[in-house]
């Protein structure tokens, strides 16, 4: 039996990810409530050694 591949956290497809207006801290995470100069998933991994535990995949919008 083949298991479906486990989806790796990716900020661009996360419900909590947003782009800020702050030129120095361009990316934000609503789940962890912080802004960063790089993708939040990288800061989370550097700080904890684990992949993001709040990753929630965005639902695709139907036209």
N, C-alpha and C positions, 0 to 999 in steps of 0.2 A: 504494500500500500504506500502510495506517495502522499506525503503530507504537503499541504499548501505552503509555499515559501513564507517565512516570517518577514513581515514588512519592517524594514529599518526605519527609525525615525528620520524624517526629513522636514525641516522647518517650513519649506515652501508648500507642503501639502498638509500642514497642521492647522487645526482650527484655532489654536491659541496664538499663532504667529501674526505679526503685523509690522508694517513699515511706519517708522516715526518721522517727524519733521525735524528732528535733532540731527544736524549734519555730523556730529561727532559720535552719536550713538544711533545709527540708522535702523537697527532691527530690534524688535521687541517681542516679549513673550508675556501674554496675559496670565498664564497659569503660574509662572514663577514671579510675575510682577517685576520685571527688570528690562532694561534696554542695554544693547551691546553694539560695539563697532563691528562685530562679526556675527555669524548666525548663532542664535542662542544655544542650539544643540551642541556646538563646539565648546562653549563656556560651561555648560552643564557637565559635559564629559570630563573636561579638565578639572572641574571642582570636585566631582564625586567619583570619577572613574567608572561611572555607569552611563548607559544610554538614557535618554530622557524618559521618565516614567509617566509624564503627563501628555505624551503624544496622542493626539486624537485626529484621525484622518478626516479631512473635510469631505462633506457630501458634494457630489458633482451637481451643478445646477443644470436643470433641464430647460431647454429653450422652448 
